[in-house]
Amino acid sequence: MQYLGLAVVVALVAFIIALIAVRMLFGGNWLLGWLRGTFGMLVLALAGLIGLIAWDVKTYQPLAQGKPLASLSFQADGQQRYQVRIEEDTHVRFVTLEGDLWQLDLRALHWKGLAALIGLKPGYRLEKLSGRYLAVEQQNQAHHPYVELGHSWGGVDFWNWLQRCRCASLMFEAQPRRISYLPITDGAVYMLEMAPTGLRAKPANTAAEQAMKNW
């Protein structure tokens, strides 16, 4: 709910700015002419940009230490080809992945300073699920070597901006997290959680435990 509420607040700011832009564009008697119109369009563009940021923030979920973030279930769908069920809270999606091993990239967003003091919790977004064959020849011919799990519209990537902008480091900290390659087997289920040592995957059934032992 936190990131949904934060997105609503940002979207409200964008709406107010848009209203100001509309009044500037259509209000008055156009005495300022080109200047008023140009400035109004710039303000309207700013409103659109803030709206896209609001949508991007909405794609993040609260990050809780020691609690499962998501589960991954693998079901065979051909030779070294799998249907992966990804479940985050009540959100479920299915993707296709090829290979003998899997790897997952995640984006973590940590609040600092005043933002942390008022109780804003860290957030996360699953970014990419990758598959890898043990044989190089197979890897080069793979049709589904990875799946993008996170999407930002219009090139507006709030997390990436924070990671590159040093001026934002006083309030935000954008960190990439990764689970390195683990074995895939039919029926295996893994649980993802954020531990003090970082992101980790735990086998959640016998198939996954056996795959980890053989690995």
C-alpha positions in Angstrom: 0.0 0.0 0.0 2.9 2.4 0.7 4.2 2.5 -2.9 0.6 2.7 -4.2 -0.1 5.7 -1.9 3.2 7.3 -2.9 2.3 6.9 -6.6 -1.1 8.5 -5.9 0.5 11.5 -4.2 2.9 12.0 -7.1 0.1 11.5 -9.6 -1.9 14.2 -7.8 1.0 16.6 -8.1 1.2 15.8 -11.8 -2.6 16.5 -12.1 -2.3 19.9 -10.4 0.6 20.9 -12.6 -1.4 19.8 -15.6 -4.3 22.0 -14.5 -2.0 25.0 -14.2 -0.6 24.3 -17.6 -4.1 24.2 -19.2 -5.0 27.5 -17.5 -1.8 29.1 -18.8 -2.5 27.8 -22.3 -6.1 28.7 -22.6 -6.6 31.5 -20.0 -6.3 35.2 -20.5 -6.3 37.0 -23.9 -3.0 35.6 -25.2 -1.2 39.0 -24.7 2.0 37.2 -24.0 1.4 35.0 -27.1 4.2 32.7 -27.9 5.9 33.0 -24.5 2.7 32.0 -22.6 2.1 29.1 -25.0 5.7 27.8 -24.9 5.9 28.0 -21.1 2.5 26.4 -20.8 3.6 23.4 -23.0 6.8 23.0 -20.9 4.7 22.9 -17.7 2.3 20.4 -19.3 5.3 18.2 -20.3 6.6 18.4 -16.7 3.2 17.2 -15.5 3.4 14.2 -18.0 6.9 13.4 -16.8 5.8 13.4 -13.1 2.8 11.2 -14.1 5.2 8.7 -15.6 7.4 8.7 -12.5 4.2 8.0 -10.4 3.5 5.0 -12.6 7.1 3.8 -12.3 7.0 4.1 -8.5 3.8 2.1 -8.4 5.6 -0.9 -9.9 7.6 -1.3 -6.7 6.6 -3.4 -3.6 7.5 -3.0 0.1 10.6 -5.0 1.0 10.4 -6.9 4.3 13.5 -8.5 5.8 13.2 -12.2 6.4 9.9 -12.6 4.7 9.3 -14.2 1.2 9.3 -11.7 -1.6 8.1 -14.2 -4.3 8.1 -17.8 -5.2 9.3 -19.4 -8.5 7.8 -22.7 -9.6 9.3 -24.6 -12.6 7.3 -27.0 -14.8 8.9 -28.8 -17.8 7.5 -27.8 -21.2 9.9 -29.6 -23.5 13.6 -30.4 -23.5 15.2 -28.0 -21.1 12.3 -25.6 -21.6 10.2 -24.6 -18.6 7.0 -22.7 -17.7 7.9 -20.6 -14.7 5.1 -19.5 -12.3 6.2 -16.3 -10.5 4.0 -15.4 -7.5 4.4 -12.1 -5.6 1.8 -11.7 -2.8 -1.5 -12.0 -4.8 0.1 -11.3 -8.2 0.8 -14.3 -10.4 2.4 -14.5 -13.8 3.8 -17.1 -16.1 6.9 -16.9 -18.3 8.9 -19.3 -20.5 12.6 -20.0 -19.8 15.2 -22.3 -21.3 18.3 -23.7 -19.8 19.8 -25.8 -17.0 20.3 -22.9 -14.6 18.3 -19.8 -13.6 19.4 -16.4 -12.3 17.2 -13.5 -11.0 18.0 -9.7 -10.9 16.1 -7.5 -8.5 16.1 -3.7 -7.9 16.1 -2.5 -4.3 15.2 1.0 -3.2 16.2 2.2 0.2 15.1 5.5 1.8 17.4 7.6 3.9 17.3 10.7 6.0 13.9 12.3 6.5 12.2 9.8 4.3 13.3 7.0 6.6 12.4 9.0 9.7 8.8 9.4 8.6 8.5 5.6 8.2 8.9 5.0 4.4 9.9 1.3 3.9 12.4 0.0 1.4 11.0 -1.3 -1.9 11.9 -3.7 -4.6 11.0 -4.8 -8.1 11.8 -8.0 -9.9 13.7 -7.0 -13.0 15.0 -10.0 -15.0 14.9 -13.8 -15.0 17.7 -15.4 -16.9 18.3 -19.0 -18.0 21.6 -20.6 -18.9 22.6 -23.8 -20.6 25.7 -25.7 -19.3 26.6 -26.3 -22.9 27.9 -23.1 -24.7 26.5 -24.3 -28.1 23.0 -24.6 -26.6 23.2 -21.2 -25.0 24.0 -19.5 -28.3 20.9 -21.1 -29.8 18.5 -20.3 -27.0 15.2 -18.7 -28.0 14.2 -17.6 -24.4 17.5 -16.9 -22.6 15.9 -14.3 -20.3 12.6 -12.6 -19.5 12.2 -8.9 -18.5 10.0 -8.8 -15.4 10.1 -5.0 -14.7 9.0 -2.4 -17.2 9.2 1.4 -17.2 7.1 3.5 -19.7 8.5 6.1 -22.0 12.1 5.7 -20.9 11.2 7.1 -17.4 13.2 4.8 -15.1 13.0 6.3 -11.6 15.3 3.7 -10.0 18.0 4.1 -12.7 17.9 7.9 -12.3 18.5 7.6 -8.6 21.4 5.2 -9.1 23.1 7.6 -11.5 22.3 10.9 -9.7 24.6 11.6 -6.8 22.4 14.5 -5.6 19.7 12.0 -4.7 21.9 9.9 -2.4 20.9 11.9 0.7 17.3 10.6 0.4 17.4 7.4 -1.7 19.7 4.5 -2.3 19.2 2.4 -5.4 20.9 -1.0 -5.2 20.9 -3.9 -7.7 20.5 -7.4 -6.2 21.1 -10.8 -7.8 20.6 -14.5 -7.2 23.4 -16.2 -9.1 22.7 -19.3 -11.2 20.9 -22.1 -9.5 19.7 -25.4 -10.9 16.4 -25.9 -12.7 14.5 -29.1 -12.5 10.9 -30.1 -13.2 8.6 -29.4 -10.3 11.2 -27.3 -8.3 9.9 -24.5 -6.2 12.1 -21.7 -4.8 11.3 -19.0 -2.3 13.0 -15.6 -2.6 13.7 -13.5 0.5 15.9 -10.5 1.4 18.2 -11.5 4.3 20.7 -9.2 6.0 23.4 -10.7 3.8 21.4 -10.0 0.6 18.9 -11.6 -1.7 18.7 -15.4 -1.5 16.7 -18.3 -2.8 15.6 -21.2 -0.6 14.4 -24.6 -1.9 10.7 -24.9 -1.0 10.1 -28.5 -1.9 11.8 -31.9 -2.4 12.5 -31.4 -6.1 14.4 -28.1 -5.4 16.3 -29.6 -2.5 17.4 -32.5 -4.6 18.5 -30.2 -7.4 20.6 -28.2 -5.0 22.2 -31.3 -3.5 23.1 -32.5 -7.0 24.4 -29.1 -8.0 
